[in-house]
Amino acid sequence: MPQCLILITFSRLDTNKKPLQPCKPSVARRFLNSGRASVWRRFPFTLILTQSC
C-alpha cells in the first residue's frame, strides 16, 4: 500500500511585508514562541517577522 506524504508549510513575511520562503511548522512555532514573529493571517496561515533576521 503506497504511503501518502503530506507536506505542510507556512508562509512568512519580513518586516516590510515582502514574502519569504515558506517554513515548516516547527520553525514557525519557534518563531512564535520566541516573539520573533506574529500571526499576520489565519487563512492562509501567514507569519510576519517582528524583527529583521
PEWO-V730710 format. One record per backbone hydrogen bond with DSSP energy under -0.5 kcal/mol. NH is the residue of the N-H (numbers start at 1). CO is the residue of the C=O. Records with the same first field share a line. If there is no record, write none. Layout:
NH = CO  CO
//
This chain:
5 = 3
6 = 4
7 = 5
8 = 6
9 = 7
10 = 23
11 = 45
12 = 20
13 = 47
14 = 18
17 = 14
20 = 12
23 = 10
25 = 8
28 = 24
29 = 25
30 = 26
31 = 27
32 = 28
33 = 29
34 = 30
35 = 31  32
36 = 31
37 = 31
38 = 48
40 = 46
41 = 46
43 = 44
46 = 41
47 = 11
48 = 38
49 = 13
50 = 36
51 = 36
//
